[in-house]
Amino acid sequence: MNQKEEEELKCRDFVVEMNRLASHERYRYIGHVSELEGKEFPGCLIMDRRTSKELHIECARYSADWMTVERANMQLLERRFAYDLRNIGYENYLIFLQTRNWHSHPLQKLNRSGVEELARSIKQFLVDHNPKTAGQSSAQFNLDDFPRYAPLARVFQFLSLTKLENPQMESRLDDGSSIVQVGVIGYEAGEMARRLEQTITSKLGVRGHVADILLIYSEGPLFLYDVAEAITRLKEIAEAHHAQQSFGEIWFLTHYETADQKLYRVV
């Protein structure tokens, strides 16, 4: 899919979500500007049926770069580990594994045999330390202190255990599986802020034109972030750069629904 096709798809999604918010078919997609004669600016056009006005939409793609792939790897590992760690005494705990050295993207380097070795190492570590954690509400292990479990320590810096207050209410793969989370702490927020700022500022003052709407759309699993935090950050960036001098409105279209909602108004 090229950029024009991607923008057209997102603008059509935007129209669907706008009509959903309006509770009727108020907006209609017209087309990509490059296909319409007499239009010199990029982007798409939609029609506001209530005012009979054409609205020019500029599109800006927001992607978290390496984290899109990294998060997909995290999910695969979470499902695998949750299955492997069934019925070993941790069904009432949240198991969190923090990756080390995010610069090197350790999860992307794992092949099938590496995942198998890692799964065995994690299971052995938890089995060996079950007597030490029994009855505790939480525990954290710095894996640098456990060189015996080399496959585990190469990929992860910390392993944390948190006892669940209502384990029966938690979503699981099956009744016997553990709940496992894999993540990177302390980097997502900074990455998000930089990328969001680059996205919005890249469209300010382009060829001197003003668009009715700036549509920022995400690719990849944005649920890695808190959507409310992303909207707050976008508002701050828009105000700092006087974005409303170039755009009448700014909207944020997420890749996945959050609380049955994909579209959020920024300004």
Secondary structure per residue as TSV (DSSP state, phi and psi in degrees):
chain	resnum	aa	ss	phi	psi
A	1	M	-	360.0	123.6
A	2	N	-	-83.7	177.9
A	3	Q	H	-62.8	-41.9
A	4	K	H	-62.5	-44.4
A	5	E	H	-64.4	-39.0
A	6	E	H	-64.8	-44.7
A	7	E	H	-63.8	-40.5
A	8	E	H	-62.2	-43.5
A	9	L	H	-61.4	-44.1
A	10	K	H	-68.9	-35.9
A	11	C	H	-66.8	-37.0
A	12	R	H	-65.6	-40.3
A	13	D	H	-61.6	-39.7
A	14	F	H	-60.0	-45.0
A	15	V	H	-62.4	-43.3
A	16	V	H	-59.8	-46.0
A	17	E	H	-70.0	-36.1
A	18	M	H	-64.2	-43.1
A	19	N	H	-65.9	-33.0
A	20	R	H	-65.3	-41.9
A	21	L	H	-67.3	-36.0
A	22	A	H	-80.1	-12.7
A	23	S	T	65.6	19.1
A	24	H	S	-162.6	172.1
A	25	E	-	-82.2	70.0
A	26	R	-	-79.1	-34.8
A	27	Y	E	-111.6	148.0
A	28	R	E	-133.3	134.2
A	29	Y	E	-76.2	132.1
A	30	I	E	-98.8	-54.1
A	31	G	E	163.0	173.9
A	32	H	E	-78.0	136.3
A	33	V	G	-59.9	-32.5
A	34	S	G	-63.1	-18.5
A	35	E	G	-96.8	-2.7
A	36	L	S	-108.4	129.5
A	37	E	T	-69.8	147.7
A	38	G	T	78.2	9.7
A	39	K	-	-114.4	119.1
A	40	E	-	-95.9	-12.9
A	41	F	S	-97.6	154.3
A	42	P	-	-78.9	178.6
A	43	G	S	103.8	-160.2
A	44	C	E	-128.2	164.1
A	45	L	E	-120.5	138.6
A	46	I	E	-127.6	163.0
A	47	M	E	-112.7	129.3
A	48	D	E	-89.4	105.4
A	49	R	T	-65.3	-26.3
A	50	R	T	-69.9	-37.4
A	51	T	T	-106.8	-6.3
A	52	S	T	59.1	29.4
A	53	K	E	-105.5	136.5
A	54	E	E	-80.3	135.0
A	55	L	E	-115.7	127.1
A	56	H	E	-88.4	126.9
A	57	I	E	-112.4	124.0
A	58	E	E	-94.0	138.2
A	59	C	E	-110.6	140.6
A	60	A	E	-135.4	122.9
A	61	R	E	-86.5	128.5
A	62	Y	E	-111.4	118.7
A	63	S	E	-132.6	139.6
A	64	A	-	-85.7	21.8
A	65	D	T	54.3	-121.1
A	66	W	H	-61.4	-26.0
A	67	M	H	-70.8	-23.5
A	68	T	H	-58.9	-47.6
A	69	V	H	-72.7	-41.4
A	70	E	H	-61.9	-40.4
A	71	R	H	-65.7	-38.7
A	72	A	H	-61.0	-40.2
A	73	N	H	-65.0	-38.8
A	74	M	H	-59.5	-43.5
A	75	Q	H	-63.2	-43.3
A	76	L	H	-59.7	-44.4
A	77	L	H	-66.6	-39.8
A	78	E	H	-59.2	-45.0
A	79	R	H	-66.0	-41.7
A	80	R	H	-65.4	-46.4
A	81	F	H	-67.4	-39.3
A	82	A	H	-59.3	-38.8
A	83	Y	H	-70.1	-44.2
A	84	D	H	-70.1	-26.3
A	85	L	T	-95.7	21.2
A	86	R	T	-68.8	143.6
A	87	N	T	55.8	39.6
A	88	I	S	-120.7	15.5
A	89	G	S	100.5	8.0
A	90	Y	-	-118.9	22.7
A	91	E	T	-64.8	-23.3
A	92	N	T	-100.4	16.1
A	93	Y	E	-121.6	148.1
A	94	L	E	-89.9	125.5
A	95	I	E	-105.4	117.7
A	96	F	E	-115.8	128.7
A	97	L	E	-115.0	118.5
A	98	Q	E	-98.2	123.8
A	99	T	E	-68.9	154.5
A	100	R	S	-106.0	156.6
A	101	N	-	47.9	64.9
A	102	W	G	-62.5	-18.2
A	103	H	G	-58.9	-33.0
A	104	S	G	-92.2	-1.6
A	105	H	-	50.9	63.2
A	106	P	G	-62.0	-31.9
A	107	L	G	-70.0	-30.6
A	108	Q	G	-70.4	-17.3
A	109	K	G	-90.1	-4.7
A	110	L	-	-79.1	128.5
A	111	N	-	-100.3	-176.0
A	112	R	H	-59.4	-45.8
A	113	S	H	-65.9	-34.5
A	114	G	H	-64.6	-38.8
A	115	V	H	-66.1	-41.7
A	116	E	H	-60.5	-45.6
A	117	E	H	-64.0	-41.3
A	118	L	H	-65.2	-43.2
A	119	A	H	-61.0	-41.6
A	120	R	H	-65.0	-39.8
A	121	S	H	-66.8	-41.7
A	122	I	H	-65.0	-45.0
A	123	K	H	-61.1	-43.7
A	124	Q	H	-63.9	-40.1
A	125	F	H	-60.7	-47.2
A	126	L	H	-68.3	-38.2
A	127	V	H	-63.4	-43.9
A	128	D	H	-66.0	-29.7
A	129	H	H	-103.4	7.8
A	130	N	H	-59.1	-45.4
A	131	P	H	-61.0	-29.4
A	132	K	H	-79.2	-24.0
A	133	T	H	-103.6	-8.9
A	134	A	T	-56.8	127.1
A	135	G	T	86.7	-14.0
A	136	Q	-	-79.0	146.7
A	137	S	S	-80.1	-24.5
A	138	S	E	-160.3	158.1
A	139	A	E	-159.9	146.4
A	140	Q	E	-134.1	137.5
A	141	F	E	-120.8	126.1
A	142	N	E	-83.7	112.8
A	143	L	G	-72.0	-8.8
A	144	D	G	-63.5	-23.4
A	145	D	G	-84.5	0.6
A	146	F	-	-130.4	65.6
A	147	P	T	-62.9	-18.1
A	148	R	T	-60.1	-31.6
A	149	Y	S	-98.5	65.2
A	150	A	H	-59.3	-45.7
A	151	P	H	-59.2	-39.2
A	152	L	H	-67.7	-46.8
A	153	A	H	-70.8	-24.9
A	154	R	H	-67.6	-34.7
A	155	V	H	-97.8	-36.1
A	156	F	E	-117.2	143.8
A	157	Q	E	-90.2	-44.2
A	158	F	E	-132.1	150.5
A	159	L	E	-125.2	123.6
A	160	S	E	-119.0	144.0
A	161	L	E	-122.4	132.9
A	162	T	E	-133.0	123.3
A	163	K	E	-72.5	132.8
A	164	L	-	-81.7	135.7
A	165	E	S	-72.5	-38.2
A	166	N	S	-129.7	72.0
A	167	P	G	-59.6	-28.5
A	168	Q	G	-70.0	-16.4
A	169	M	G	-90.6	-7.3
A	170	E	S	-82.8	145.7
A	171	S	-	-79.7	132.2
A	172	R	-	-134.4	163.8
A	173	L	S	-66.2	-40.1
A	174	D	S	-156.8	177.4
A	175	D	T	-62.8	-25.6
A	176	G	T	-100.1	-0.5
A	177	S	-	-82.5	156.0
A	178	S	-	-87.6	169.1
A	179	I	E	-108.4	116.9
A	180	V	E	-123.0	136.1
A	181	Q	E	-125.5	136.6
A	182	V	E	-118.4	132.2
A	183	G	E	-160.1	173.4
A	184	V	-	-117.6	121.3
A	185	I	-	-97.6	137.8
A	186	G	S	86.1	9.1
A	187	Y	S	-125.2	-31.8
A	188	E	H	-57.8	-43.7
A	189	A	H	-62.9	-43.9
A	190	G	H	-66.6	-40.4
A	191	E	H	-62.5	-44.3
A	192	M	H	-60.7	-47.0
A	193	A	H	-60.7	-44.4
A	194	R	H	-64.1	-44.5
A	195	R	H	-68.6	-41.0
A	196	L	H	-62.5	-41.5
A	197	E	H	-65.1	-42.3
A	198	Q	H	-61.1	-39.8
A	199	T	H	-63.9	-47.5
A	200	I	H	-76.0	-38.3
A	201	T	H	-74.1	-23.9
A	202	S	T	-66.8	-18.3
A	203	K	T	-101.3	-5.9
A	204	L	T	-79.0	124.8
A	205	G	T	73.5	17.7
A	206	V	G	-68.0	118.6
A	207	R	G	53.1	18.4
A	208	G	G	73.7	6.2
A	209	H	-	-92.1	161.7
A	210	V	-	-118.5	131.5
A	211	A	E	-106.5	155.7
A	212	D	E	-70.2	-37.9
A	213	I	E	-138.6	134.5
A	214	L	E	-102.3	118.2
A	215	L	E	-104.7	110.8
A	216	I	E	-96.1	122.0
A	217	Y	E	-122.4	145.3
A	218	S	E	-99.9	151.4
A	219	E	E	-122.9	141.7
A	220	G	S	87.2	176.3
A	221	P	-	-76.7	89.7
A	222	L	G	-72.8	-8.4
A	223	F	G	-64.9	-6.1
A	224	L	G	-60.8	-24.3
A	225	Y	S	-110.5	167.4
A	226	D	-	-85.1	119.4
A	227	V	H	-61.6	-40.6
A	228	A	H	-59.9	-38.2
A	229	E	H	-65.7	-39.9
A	230	A	H	-62.5	-42.3
A	231	I	H	-65.1	-43.3
A	232	T	H	-59.5	-43.3
A	233	R	H	-65.5	-40.1
A	234	L	H	-62.9	-40.6
A	235	K	H	-59.6	-44.4
A	236	E	H	-62.9	-43.3
A	237	I	H	-65.7	-43.5
A	238	A	H	-61.4	-42.1
A	239	E	H	-68.7	-41.2
A	240	A	H	-64.0	-32.5
A	241	H	T	-104.2	11.3
A	242	H	T	52.6	47.7
A	243	A	G	-63.1	-26.8
A	244	Q	G	-72.7	-5.8
A	245	Q	G	-74.5	-20.3
A	246	S	T	-110.5	-23.4
A	247	F	E	-134.1	134.0
A	248	G	E	-68.1	-40.0
A	249	E	E	-140.7	153.6
A	250	I	E	-127.2	128.4
A	251	W	E	-123.8	152.1
A	252	F	E	-121.5	118.2
A	253	L	E	-107.8	114.3
A	254	T	-	-83.8	160.6
A	255	H	S	-75.5	-33.4
A	256	Y	S	-122.4	152.4
A	257	E	-	-69.5	141.2
A	258	T	S	-124.5	116.7
A	259	A	S	55.6	44.8
A	260	D	S	61.9	28.0
A	261	Q	-	-138.5	136.9
A	262	K	-	-115.6	-25.3
A	263	L	E	-110.8	131.5
A	264	Y	E	-133.6	133.3
A	265	R	E	-82.5	129.6
A	266	V	-	-90.9	-58.7
A	267	V	-	-141.3	360.0
